[in-house]
């Protein structure tokens, strides 16, 4: 379902778009480059503008089992006072 492309995750769009909710799809498309993205950028993937940051945490928690089944995960990184998210390959799923 996902493969490595230039060291980052390449999403098989035809397969994944049907498996994920629209919100989860937007989050995965944003994070698929493997780079860190600001929490605010990920938050903007939520469909409901009235959602709080708690809704973002909930959506990420709901998305993680699907990603983990494919050897991926979303991690949260804190740098100074900023929070970032990114998709990583789990150690057992790394391609050499």
N, C-alpha and C positions, 0 to 999 in steps of 0.2 A: 504494500500500500504506500509506503514511503521509501525513498531511496536517498543515497547521498549524492549531492551534486555540488562540486567545488567545496567539499567539506561541510556543506550545510544540508538541511533536510529538503528534499524535493517532494512536493505533495502530488500524488496522483489525483488530479482534480476530479476526474470523472467518477472515481470510486469514492473519494472522501466526501464530496459535496452531498451525496445521498445519505451518508452515514451520520453526519453531524447536523446539529441545529444551526440555523442561520447565524446565531451569536457565536457558537463554537467555531463555525467555519471562518468568520471574520477574525477571530482571535488567532486561529492556526495560520491563516494567510498572512497576518501581520508578523507573527513570530517565526515563520518558516525559514527565514534567512539565518537563523542561529545567532543573530546579534541581540544585544540588550535593548529593550524598548521601555521607555518611561511608563510608569503605572498609568499616567493620564492618557497616553496613547492607547494602551490596552483597554482602559475604561471606556474610551470612545467607541469601542466595538460593541458595547451593550446597546440593545435596541431602545431601551426605555431611558429617556433623558433624565427622568426623575430618580433613577436608581442611585443608590449610594455605593461607597467602596465595598461595603459588605456584600453587595450583589456581585461585584467582580470576584471576590474571594469564593463565593458560592459557585459561580460559573466555572472558575478554574478547577475547583474541587470536583465538579461534575464531569469536566472534560478529561481529567487525569487518567481515570481507568481506561478510557478508549486509547489514549496515547501510550500508556504503559503496556497495553496489549501489543503494541507495535514497537516496543523497545525505546520509547521516547518519554519525556516528562517535561513539565514546565517548572522552572525554578524561579525563585524570587531572590534577587540580590540587592543588598543595601550598600550604598556608597555615600558616605556622609549622611546627608538628610534626604537623599533621593532613593526611591525604590524602583527597581527595574525587573522585568520578566523576560525570560527567553526559553526556547525549546532546546533541550539537550538530548543526546543519545545516551541511554543507560549503559553502564560499563559492559554488561553482558551482551549488548547488542552492537557494540562498536565494530565497524568494518575496517580492516587493515588494508 
